[in-house]
Amino acid sequence: MFHGSVPSRIAGGSDISLLLDQLSHCCSRPRYAFMLLTLIADVARPDGSAGPSVRVGDALIPLRDWLCDALTPMGHRDPRRMALVERVREELRKAGKLSGDVAADDAQVQDDVRARVRASGKTNLSRAASELVKAGLLKRHYQGFRVDHLNRGAQRQAVYTLTGRARALVGAPPAAQRPAAPRPRQGDLFAS
């Protein structure tokens, strides 16, 4: 088990390899955790924070929904996912909700599967985020409206901030482009 800090450079190790080593010791699903951190880094601001929403085209969707949707394709060949598609199709058929139009029925099945996968994906995401918070690689807080509601979230949305070694995943802000100084020509007395 990983205890304490690892020296910043181990025999030429990079920040990413140290991050992967830390994830392998602190997370039950290190590959999933790394994908999660990478996706957060893709939409993070220069300070490493992402959320509460992500712009997709002209729409804003909650960060957690976007993360779940982005991770969904990873399981499309999973036998459990294929079984879920068939189970949903059978449930819709028994409920009389299928129209007989193959294209429309397939779209309805996929919409229902997507909703179920997103709901279970949020559970997986929360579990992984909690492990990353404990490891010091992620900070989590909530932002939004506070209203009386049974749900503890109360219409607040998650904001994740990359910390520690996970900050290596956030690209450096682009350097300001300065106009190129004219190159000195032969015969100039003073070259800068």
PyRosetta script that sets phi, psi and omega in degrees:
from pyrosetta import init, pose_from_sequence

init()
pose = pose_from_sequence("MFHGSVPSRIAGGSDISLLLDQLSHCCSRPRYAFMLLTLIADVARPDGSAGPSVRVGDALIPLRDWLCDALTPMGHRDPRRMALVERVREELRKAGKLSGDVAADDAQVQDDVRARVRASGKTNLSRAASELVKAGLLKRHYQGFRVDHLNRGAQRQAVYTLTGRARALVGAPPAAQRPAAPRPRQGDLFAS")
pose.set_psi(1, 146.2)
pose.set_omega(1, -177.1)
pose.set_phi(2, -81.5)
pose.set_psi(2, 122.8)
pose.set_omega(2, 176.4)
pose.set_phi(3, -132.4)
pose.set_psi(3, 136.3)
pose.set_omega(3, 178.0)
pose.set_phi(4, 80.9)
pose.set_psi(4, -172.7)
pose.set_omega(4, -177.5)
pose.set_phi(5, -102.8)
pose.set_psi(5, 151.6)
pose.set_omega(5, 176.5)
pose.set_phi(6, -94.3)
pose.set_psi(6, 139.2)
pose.set_omega(6, 177.0)
pose.set_phi(7, -52.5)
pose.set_psi(7, 147.6)
pose.set_omega(7, -173.4)
pose.set_phi(8, -60.7)
pose.set_psi(8, -28.8)
pose.set_omega(8, 176.6)
pose.set_phi(9, -133.5)
pose.set_psi(9, 120.0)
pose.set_omega(9, 176.9)
pose.set_phi(10, -112.3)
pose.set_psi(10, 111.2)
pose.set_omega(10, 177.8)
pose.set_phi(11, 43.5)
pose.set_psi(11, 50.1)
pose.set_omega(11, 176.8)
pose.set_phi(12, 78.9)
pose.set_psi(12, 11.9)
pose.set_omega(12, -179.6)
pose.set_phi(13, -64.9)
pose.set_psi(13, 145.1)
pose.set_omega(13, 179.8)
pose.set_phi(14, -88.9)
pose.set_psi(14, 168.2)
pose.set_omega(14, 177.3)
pose.set_phi(15, -59.3)
pose.set_psi(15, -38.9)
pose.set_omega(15, -178.8)
pose.set_phi(16, -68.5)
pose.set_psi(16, -41.5)
pose.set_omega(16, 179.8)
pose.set_phi(17, -67.1)
pose.set_psi(17, -33.9)
pose.set_omega(17, 175.6)
pose.set_phi(18, -68.5)
pose.set_psi(18, -37.7)
pose.set_omega(18, 176.3)
pose.set_phi(19, -62.8)
pose.set_psi(19, -45.5)
pose.set_omega(19, 179.0)
pose.set_phi(20, -61.5)
pose.set_psi(20, -40.2)
pose.set_omega(20, 177.8)
pose.set_phi(21, -62.7)
pose.set_psi(21, -43.9)
pose.set_omega(21, 179.6)
pose.set_phi(22, -63.5)
pose.set_psi(22, -42.8)
pose.set_omega(22, 179.0)
pose.set_phi(23, -61.7)
pose.set_psi(23, -37.8)
pose.set_omega(23, -178.8)
pose.set_phi(24, -65.5)
pose.set_psi(24, -22.5)
pose.set_omega(24, -179.2)
pose.set_phi(25, -96.9)
pose.set_psi(25, -23.4)
pose.set_omega(25, -172.6)
pose.set_phi(26, -112.3)
pose.set_psi(26, -8.0)
pose.set_omega(26, -176.2)
pose.set_phi(27, -120.0)
pose.set_psi(27, 141.2)
pose.set_omega(27, 177.9)
pose.set_phi(28, -72.2)
pose.set_psi(28, -25.7)
pose.set_omega(28, 177.5)
pose.set_phi(29, -131.1)
pose.set_psi(29, 78.0)
pose.set_omega(29, -172.6)
pose.set_phi(30, -61.6)
pose.set_psi(30, -34.8)
pose.set_omega(30, 179.4)
pose.set_phi(31, -67.1)
pose.set_psi(31, -42.6)
pose.set_omega(31, 177.7)
pose.set_phi(32, -62.5)
pose.set_psi(32, -43.5)
pose.set_omega(32, 179.9)
pose.set_phi(33, -62.2)
pose.set_psi(33, -40.2)
pose.set_omega(33, 179.1)
pose.set_phi(34, -66.1)
pose.set_psi(34, -42.0)
pose.set_omega(34, 177.4)
pose.set_phi(35, -61.8)
pose.set_psi(35, -40.4)
pose.set_omega(35, 179.5)
pose.set_phi(36, -62.3)
pose.set_psi(36, -47.7)
pose.set_omega(36, 178.7)
pose.set_phi(37, -61.4)
pose.set_psi(37, -40.4)
pose.set_omega(37, -179.3)
pose.set_phi(38, -65.4)
pose.set_psi(38, -41.8)
pose.set_omega(38, 178.0)
pose.set_phi(39, -65.4)
pose.set_psi(39, -40.6)
pose.set_omega(39, 177.7)
pose.set_phi(40, -62.2)
pose.set_psi(40, -42.5)
pose.set_omega(40, 179.5)
pose.set_phi(41, -62.8)
pose.set_psi(41, -33.0)
pose.set_omega(41, -179.7)
pose.set_phi(42, -63.2)
pose.set_psi(42, -31.1)
pose.set_omega(42, -177.8)
pose.set_phi(43, -111.2)
pose.set_psi(43, 6.2)
pose.set_omega(43, -177.2)
pose.set_phi(44, -74.1)
pose.set_psi(44, 149.2)
pose.set_omega(44, 172.0)
pose.set_phi(45, -76.3)
pose.set_psi(45, 170.7)
pose.set_omega(45, -179.0)
pose.set_phi(46, -56.6)
pose.set_psi(46, -25.3)
pose.set_omega(46, 178.4)
pose.set_phi(47, -81.4)
pose.set_psi(47, 1.1)
pose.set_omega(47, 177.8)
pose.set_phi(48, 90.3)
pose.set_psi(48, 2.1)
pose.set_omega(48, -178.6)
pose.set_phi(49, -96.9)
pose.set_psi(49, 146.7)
pose.set_omega(49, 178.7)
pose.set_phi(50, -137.5)
pose.set_psi(50, 139.2)
pose.set_omega(50, 177.2)
pose.set_phi(51, 110.4)
pose.set_psi(51, 177.7)
pose.set_omega(51, 6.3)
pose.set_phi(52, -77.9)
pose.set_psi(52, -9.9)
pose.set_omega(52, 178.6)
pose.set_phi(53, -135.7)
pose.set_psi(53, 162.7)
pose.set_omega(53, -178.8)
pose.set_phi(54, -126.3)
pose.set_psi(54, 135.6)
pose.set_omega(54, 178.6)
pose.set_phi(55, -82.0)
pose.set_psi(55, 124.2)
pose.set_omega(55, 175.1)
pose.set_phi(56, -124.5)
pose.set_psi(56, 105.3)
pose.set_omega(56, -173.8)
pose.set_phi(57, 65.1)
pose.set_psi(57, -122.5)
pose.set_omega(57, 179.0)
pose.set_phi(58, -97.1)
pose.set_psi(58, -2.3)
pose.set_omega(58, -174.6)
pose.set_phi(59, -104.8)
pose.set_psi(59, 154.3)
pose.set_omega(59, 171.6)
pose.set_phi(60, -109.8)
pose.set_psi(60, 127.3)
pose.set_omega(60, 176.7)
pose.set_phi(61, -122.7)
pose.set_psi(61, 151.2)
pose.set_omega(61, 179.2)
pose.set_phi(62, -57.8)
pose.set_psi(62, 143.1)
pose.set_omega(62, -177.9)
pose.set_phi(63, -54.0)
pose.set_psi(63, -46.1)
pose.set_omega(63, -177.8)
pose.set_phi(64, -63.1)
pose.set_psi(64, -38.9)
pose.set_omega(64, 177.0)
pose.set_phi(65, -63.9)
pose.set_psi(65, -42.9)
pose.set_omega(65, -179.9)
pose.set_phi(66, -62.7)
pose.set_psi(66, -43.2)
pose.set_omega(66, 179.4)
pose.set_phi(67, -63.0)
pose.set_psi(67, -43.8)
pose.set_omega(67, 178.8)
pose.set_phi(68, -61.4)
pose.set_psi(68, -45.3)
pose.set_omega(68, 179.6)
pose.set_phi(69, -63.4)
pose.set_psi(69, -38.7)
pose.set_omega(69, -179.5)
pose.set_phi(70, -68.2)
pose.set_psi(70, -31.4)
pose.set_omega(70, -179.4)
pose.set_phi(71, -87.1)
pose.set_psi(71, -15.1)
pose.set_omega(71, -176.9)
pose.set_phi(72, -55.9)
pose.set_psi(72, -44.3)
pose.set_omega(72, -177.8)
pose.set_phi(73, -59.9)
pose.set_psi(73, -18.8)
pose.set_omega(73, -179.0)
pose.set_phi(74, -63.6)
pose.set_psi(74, -21.8)
pose.set_omega(74, -176.8)
pose.set_phi(75, -112.5)
pose.set_psi(75, 15.3)
pose.set_omega(75, -174.1)
pose.set_phi(76, -65.9)
pose.set_psi(76, -22.9)
pose.set_omega(76, 178.5)
pose.set_phi(77, -98.6)
pose.set_psi(77, 0.3)
pose.set_omega(77, 179.7)
pose.set_phi(78, -64.4)
pose.set_psi(78, 130.9)
pose.set_omega(78, 179.7)
pose.set_phi(79, -56.2)
pose.set_psi(79, -32.7)
pose.set_omega(79, 178.3)
pose.set_phi(80, -66.4)
pose.set_psi(80, -37.0)
pose.set_omega(80, 178.2)
pose.set_phi(81, -67.2)
pose.set_psi(81, -41.6)
pose.set_omega(81, 178.9)
pose.set_phi(82, -65.2)
pose.set_psi(82, -37.4)
pose.set_omega(82, 177.1)
pose.set_phi(83, -67.0)
pose.set_psi(83, -36.0)
pose.set_omega(83, 177.9)
pose.set_phi(84, -63.0)
pose.set_psi(84, -41.7)
pose.set_omega(84, 178.6)
pose.set_phi(85, -58.9)
pose.set_psi(85, -45.8)
pose.set_omega(85, -179.6)
pose.set_phi(86, -67.8)
pose.set_psi(86, -38.0)
pose.set_omega(86, 179.2)
pose.set_phi(87, -64.8)
pose.set_psi(87, -42.8)
pose.set_omega(87, 178.6)
pose.set_phi(88, -64.4)
pose.set_psi(88, -43.6)
pose.set_omega(88, 179.3)
pose.set_phi(89, -58.7)
pose.set_psi(89, -43.5)
pose.set_omega(89, -180.0)
pose.set_phi(90, -66.6)
pose.set_psi(90, -40.8)
pose.set_omega(90, 178.1)
pose.set_phi(91, -62.9)
pose.set_psi(91, -42.8)
pose.set_omega(91, 178.9)
pose.set_phi(92, -66.6)
pose.set_psi(92, -36.9)
pose.set_omega(92, 178.0)
pose.set_phi(93, -64.4)
pose.set_psi(93, -46.6)
pose.set_omega(93, 180.0)
pose.set_phi(94, -63.9)
pose.set_psi(94, -32.6)
pose.set_omega(94, 179.7)
pose.set_phi(95, -81.6)
pose.set_psi(95, -3.6)
pose.set_omega(95, 179.6)
pose.set_phi(96, 72.0)
pose.set_psi(96, 25.3)
pose.set_omega(96, -177.3)
pose.set_phi(97, -94.9)
pose.set_psi(97, -2.2)
pose.set_omega(97, 177.7)
pose.set_phi(98, -91.8)
pose.set_psi(98, 139.2)
pose.set_omega(98, -173.6)
pose.set_phi(99, -91.0)
pose.set_psi(99, -18.6)
pose.set_omega(99, -174.2)
pose.set_phi(100, 99.7)
pose.set_psi(100, -16.7)
pose.set_omega(100, 175.5)
pose.set_phi(101, -81.7)
pose.set_psi(101, 113.1)
pose.set_omega(101, -173.1)
pose.set_phi(102, -56.2)
pose.set_psi(102, -46.4)
pose.set_omega(102, -177.9)
pose.set_phi(103, -65.2)
pose.set_psi(103, -44.8)
pose.set_omega(103, -179.9)
pose.set_phi(104, -66.4)
pose.set_psi(104, -40.2)
pose.set_omega(104, 179.6)
pose.set_phi(105, -65.7)
pose.set_psi(105, -42.5)
pose.set_omega(105, 178.1)
pose.set_phi(106, -62.0)
pose.set_psi(106, -40.7)
pose.set_omega(106, 178.7)
pose.set_phi(107, -64.1)
pose.set_psi(107, -41.0)
pose.set_omega(107, 179.3)
pose.set_phi(108, -65.7)
pose.set_psi(108, -41.7)
pose.set_omega(108, 177.9)
pose.set_phi(109, -62.6)
pose.set_psi(109, -45.4)
pose.set_omega(109, -179.1)
pose.set_phi(110, -64.2)
pose.set_psi(110, -38.0)
pose.set_omega(110, 177.1)
pose.set_phi(111, -62.4)
pose.set_psi(111, -43.7)
pose.set_omega(111, -179.8)
pose.set_phi(112, -67.3)
pose.set_psi(112, -42.0)
pose.set_omega(112, 177.7)
pose.set_phi(113, -62.1)
pose.set_psi(113, -43.8)
pose.set_omega(113, 179.9)
pose.set_phi(114, -59.0)
pose.set_psi(114, -41.8)
pose.set_omega(114, 179.7)
pose.set_phi(115, -65.1)
pose.set_psi(115, -41.9)
pose.set_omega(115, 179.8)
pose.set_phi(116, -68.7)
pose.set_psi(116, -40.3)
pose.set_omega(116, 179.2)
pose.set_phi(117, -66.5)
pose.set_psi(117, -38.7)
pose.set_omega(117, 178.5)
pose.set_phi(118, -63.3)
pose.set_psi(118, -41.9)
pose.set_omega(118, 179.9)
pose.set_phi(119, -63.1)
pose.set_psi(119, -45.6)
pose.set_omega(119, 179.0)
pose.set_phi(120, -72.1)
pose.set_psi(120, -31.1)
pose.set_omega(120, 178.2)
pose.set_phi(121, -64.4)
pose.set_psi(121, -33.6)
pose.set_omega(121, 178.1)
pose.set_phi(122, -65.6)
pose.set_psi(122, -34.1)
pose.set_omega(122, 176.7)
pose.set_phi(123, -65.5)
pose.set_psi(123, -47.1)
pose.set_omega(123, 178.5)
pose.set_phi(124, -61.6)
pose.set_psi(124, -41.7)
pose.set_omega(124, -179.5)
pose.set_phi(125, -63.1)
pose.set_psi(125, -45.1)
pose.set_omega(125, -179.9)
pose.set_phi(126, -62.9)
pose.set_psi(126, -40.7)
pose.set_omega(126, 178.9)
pose.set_phi(127, -62.9)
pose.set_psi(127, -46.7)
pose.set_omega(127, 179.8)
pose.set_phi(128, -65.2)
pose.set_psi(128, -41.5)
pose.set_omega(128, 179.3)
pose.set_phi(129, -61.9)
pose.set_psi(129, -39.3)
pose.set_omega(129, 178.8)
pose.set_phi(130, -63.1)
pose.set_psi(130, -40.6)
pose.set_omega(130, 177.1)
pose.set_phi(131, -64.3)
pose.set_psi(131, -40.4)
pose.set_omega(131, -179.5)
pose.set_phi(132, -68.9)
pose.set_psi(132, -34.2)
pose.set_omega(132, 176.2)
pose.set_phi(133, -65.1)
pose.set_psi(133, -46.0)
pose.set_omega(133, 178.9)
pose.set_phi(134, -61.2)
pose.set_psi(134, -32.5)
pose.set_omega(134, -179.2)
pose.set_phi(135, -81.5)
pose.set_psi(135, -6.3)
pose.set_omega(135, 179.6)
pose.set_phi(136, 79.7)
pose.set_psi(136, 20.8)
pose.set_omega(136, -179.3)
pose.set_phi(137, -103.1)
pose.set_psi(137, -9.4)
pose.set_omega(137, -175.7)
pose.set_phi(138, -150.2)
pose.set_psi(138, 141.2)
pose.set_omega(138, 170.4)
pose.set_phi(139, -114.4)
pose.set_psi(139, 145.1)
pose.set_omega(139, -177.2)
pose.set_phi(140, -131.2)
pose.set_psi(140, 132.8)
pose.set_omega(140, 170.2)
pose.set_phi(141, -145.7)
pose.set_psi(141, 173.0)
pose.set_omega(141, -175.6)
pose.set_phi(142, -120.5)
pose.set_psi(142, 146.9)
pose.set_omega(142, -175.7)
pose.set_phi(143, -139.6)
pose.set_psi(143, 143.9)
pose.set_omega(143, 177.3)
pose.set_phi(144, 141.7)
pose.set_psi(144, -152.2)
pose.set_omega(144, -175.6)
pose.set_phi(145, -88.6)
pose.set_psi(145, 145.8)
pose.set_omega(145, 175.7)
pose.set_phi(146, -111.9)
pose.set_psi(146, 115.8)
pose.set_omega(146, 178.7)
pose.set_phi(147, -133.9)
pose.set_psi(147, 159.8)
pose.set_omega(147, 175.9)
pose.set_phi(148, -70.0)
pose.set_psi(148, 119.9)
pose.set_omega(148, -176.9)
pose.set_phi(149, -161.2)
pose.set_psi(149, 147.2)
pose.set_omega(149, 178.7)
pose.set_phi(150, -65.3)
pose.set_psi(150, -30.7)
pose.set_omega(150, 179.3)
pose.set_phi(151, -71.5)
pose.set_psi(151, 127.7)
pose.set_omega(151, -179.3)
pose.set_phi(152, -59.9)
pose.set_psi(152, -27.2)
pose.set_omega(152, -178.9)
pose.set_phi(153, -66.1)
pose.set_psi(153, -31.0)
pose.set_omega(153, 176.7)
pose.set_phi(154, 46.5)
pose.set_psi(154, 49.2)
pose.set_omega(154, 178.8)
pose.set_phi(155, 63.8)
pose.set_psi(155, 21.7)
pose.set_omega(155, 174.7)
pose.set_phi(156, -94.9)
pose.set_psi(156, 148.5)
pose.set_omega(156, -177.8)
pose.set_phi(157, -117.1)
pose.set_psi(157, 149.1)
pose.set_omega(157, -177.0)
pose.set_phi(158, -70.6)
pose.set_psi(158, 142.6)
pose.set_omega(158, 170.3)
pose.set_phi(159, -125.0)
pose.set_psi(159, 125.4)
pose.set_omega(159, 179.1)
pose.set_phi(160, -110.3)
pose.set_psi(160, 139.3)
pose.set_omega(160, 177.3)
pose.set_phi(161, -125.7)
pose.set_psi(161, 124.7)
pose.set_omega(161, 178.4)
pose.set_phi(162, -72.8)
pose.set_psi(162, 133.3)
pose.set_omega(162, 179.7)
pose.set_phi(163, -133.1)
pose.set_psi(163, 172.3)
pose.set_omega(163, 176.6)
pose.set_phi(164, 57.8)
pose.set_psi(164, -139.9)
pose.set_omega(164, -178.4)
pose.set_phi(165, -64.9)
pose.set_psi(165, -23.1)
pose.set_omega(165, 180.0)
pose.set_phi(166, -64.7)
pose.set_psi(166, -19.6)
pose.set_omega(166, 178.0)
pose.set_phi(167, -62.5)
pose.set_psi(167, -21.6)
pose.set_omega(167, 178.5)
pose.set_phi(168, -64.2)
pose.set_psi(168, -19.4)
pose.set_omega(168, -179.4)
pose.set_phi(169, -79.1)
pose.set_psi(169, -19.9)
pose.set_omega(169, 179.6)
pose.set_phi(170, -80.5)
pose.set_psi(170, 123.5)
pose.set_omega(170, -179.6)
pose.set_phi(171, -62.9)
pose.set_psi(171, 147.1)
pose.set_omega(171, 176.4)
pose.set_phi(172, -65.0)
pose.set_psi(172, 142.9)
pose.set_omega(172, 178.4)
pose.set_phi(173, -60.7)
pose.set_psi(173, 142.2)
pose.set_omega(173, -178.4)
pose.set_phi(174, -61.2)
pose.set_psi(174, 137.0)
pose.set_omega(174, 179.2)
pose.set_phi(175, -68.9)
pose.set_psi(175, 142.6)
pose.set_omega(175, 179.0)
pose.set_phi(176, -63.8)
pose.set_psi(176, 130.5)
pose.set_omega(176, 179.9)
pose.set_phi(177, -79.0)
pose.set_psi(177, 117.6)
pose.set_omega(177, 175.3)
pose.set_phi(178, -98.4)
pose.set_psi(178, 142.8)
pose.set_omega(178, 176.9)
pose.set_phi(179, -62.7)
pose.set_psi(179, 140.5)
pose.set_omega(179, -179.0)
pose.set_phi(180, -66.8)
pose.set_psi(180, 132.2)
pose.set_omega(180, 177.9)
pose.set_phi(181, -71.0)
pose.set_psi(181, 142.9)
pose.set_omega(181, 178.9)
pose.set_phi(182, -62.2)
pose.set_psi(182, 139.7)
pose.set_omega(182, -179.5)
pose.set_phi(183, -73.8)
pose.set_psi(183, 138.0)
pose.set_omega(183, 178.5)
pose.set_phi(184, -62.5)
pose.set_psi(184, 141.8)
pose.set_omega(184, 178.3)
pose.set_phi(185, -104.1)
pose.set_psi(185, 157.5)
pose.set_omega(185, 178.1)
pose.set_phi(186, -61.4)
pose.set_psi(186, 132.6)
pose.set_omega(186, 179.6)
pose.set_phi(187, 104.3)
pose.set_psi(187, -15.8)
pose.set_omega(187, 175.6)
pose.set_phi(188, -69.1)
pose.set_psi(188, 135.5)
pose.set_omega(188, -178.1)
pose.set_phi(189, -76.1)
pose.set_psi(189, -39.1)
pose.set_omega(189, -175.2)
pose.set_phi(190, -122.2)
pose.set_psi(190, 114.6)
pose.set_omega(190, 175.4)
pose.set_phi(191, -99.6)
pose.set_psi(191, 136.0)
pose.set_omega(191, -179.5)
pose.set_phi(192, -94.7)
pose.dump_pdb("model.pdb")
